[in-house]
Every structure is written in C-alpha cells, then in structure tokens.
Amino acid sequence: MGSVRKASAWLGLVDDNDDERYYDDDYTEGTESGDAWVTDPRVKVATDTAEDRGRRIGTVTPDSFRDARAIGELFREGVPVIMNLTAMEASDAKRVVDFAAGLVFGLRGSIERVSTRVFLLSPADTEIVNGDPAVHRSDGFFNQS
C-alpha cells in the first residue's frame, strides 16, 4: 500500500481493505476429511516431481548403528545417499562405513568421501561429476596475450 493510500486510510477517506487484495476466493481452507494438512491440488509437491524423474538424493545423519537400515533402504531404491556421521561415536561410525561399503559392493555402486565423516553412496547408474576446474583452452577468453 502506498504512503498516500495509507494516509488516506488513516484519515478515513478510503476503506482500509488492503488485506482483501491478497486472498484468492477460490482457495478453500481445508477439507472435511480430517487431514492435518492438505496441499492445494494446483501445486505439485517437489518430492513427487523429483521421484517421477528419478532425481532424489537422500541425506541421513544417523545417531547409532541402528539407523543404518534407513541408509540401506534408500540405497536399494536407487537413491544416492549422503551419510553424515559427524554425530556418531567413532566405533559406531566405523561400523556404518563398513555396512555402507558392503552395501555398495553388493549393489555395484560406489562410495566417495566428501569430507571428514561425510560420505556419498552412489548407485551403479549414477554418474559422479568431479568439480575440478576445467583446463582452459589456449584460444579462450582468458588468453589475453
């Protein structure tokens, strides 16, 4: 709302119905089915779209070895998994890494260390693109000699 309109509304010269301009009359406030949260059917949820296209990455931060099952279930579905083991004790972290190595070997994937206690498990059909800088061509933009 502009400053002139605000002043006019404050003086009572115009109606102050600024809030009404932002509401969509077609939107309903929920359903009678008792669901806690219902998404507007006009919006496709990002996870559904990502799952349809096969573009999901799972992130798991286990607290103990018991949480290794979540890593295995995601990886078996063909989802790349980022394991963040920074919250674990060293002995449990080693067990999870051993479990992940066996999982990767059995399903012909790969495991890559991203940083200290963070690993990327990639299924067999996933290509890892390394972030190393590309070699510049001699006739490129940066050759200004």
N, C-alpha and C positions, 0 to 999 in steps of 0.2 A: 504494500500500500504506500503510495507516495505521501510526502510530507504535507502537501496541501490537502489531500483527502483525509489524512489523519487529523489535521487541524479542523477541517470541516466537520468530521465525525465527532470530535471532542466538543465543538461548539453546538452540536445537534442540528447542523444544517443538512446533513445527509445521513442515511442509515448506515450503521456500522455493521455490515454483514460480510466482512472480509473473509470469515471462516467458511461461509457457504460456497464461495467460489471454488474451493479445493476439493469438494466432495463429489463423487460420482454417484448419481442417482441409481444407476443400475447395479451397484455393489450391494450385496446382502451381508448382513452382519453375522452370519453363521448358518448352521443347519440345525434342524430339529433332531438329527440322529444322535446327538450327544457326543460327537467327536470333540476332542480338546482343541484341535487346530485343523482348519480346512483351508487348503490353498485355493486361491482364485483359479478356476478352471482355464482361464485365458493364459495363465502363466505356466510354462513347462519347467519343472524343477530341474536345476542344473545336474543333480545326480542322475536323474532319469536320462537326460540327454547324453551325459558322459558315458553311462552304462550302455546305451544303444550304440554309440560309436566306438566303444572299447577304449575309451580314454580316461581310465581311472588310475589313480595311484593311491595306495594305502599307506598311512603312516601309523606306526604302532610304537608306543612308549611303554614297554612292559615294566611292571614293578617287581615281578618274580618270574621264575621259570614257568609257573602255571599259565602265564599269558602267552606263551609260545604257540599255543593252539590257534590263537587269532592270526598270528603270522602265517602259519601253515594253511589255514583255511582260505585266506586271501590269495596266497601264492598259488594254491591248487586251482583257483578260479581263473588264473592267468593274469592277475593284477600285480603290477610291480609294487614292492613293499619297501618303505623306508623304515628301518629299525633304529630307534633312538634308545640306546642302552645306557644313557648317562645317569638315569635314576636308579640303576641296579647296583648291587654289590658286585665286586669283581668276579667272584666264583660263579654266581648265577649268570652274569653276562657271558662268561666263557661257555657255559652250558648252552645258552641260547644261540651263540655263534656256532657252536658245534651242531646244534639242531638245524640251524639255517643252512649250514654247509651240506649236511646230509640231504636236506630238502631240495636244495639247488642241484646237487648231484643226481638225485633220483629223478627229477623232472627236467633235467638237461638245461637248466637256467644258468645264471651267473650271479656272483656276489662281488660287490665292489665296496671298498671302504671309502666313505665320503669324507669323514673327519674322525676325530677320536671318539670311539664308541658309537658311531653312526654308520650304518651300512645300507646299501641299496641292493635288494634282491630283484633280479630281472628275469622274467620267463624267457623261454627259448626263442619266442617270436618277437622279442623286443630288441630294438637296436639302440645301443648307448652311443650318444654323440658326445665326444670329448670336447671340452670348452677351451682347448689350446688355441692360441691366436693363429690365424691363418698366415701362411707365407705370402708376403707381398710380392706382386709381380713387378718386374722392372719397368714396365710401361704404365704403371698405375698412377693414381692420384698423388700418392706420397713421394713419387720420384720427381722432385722439382729441381734437378740439377741442370 
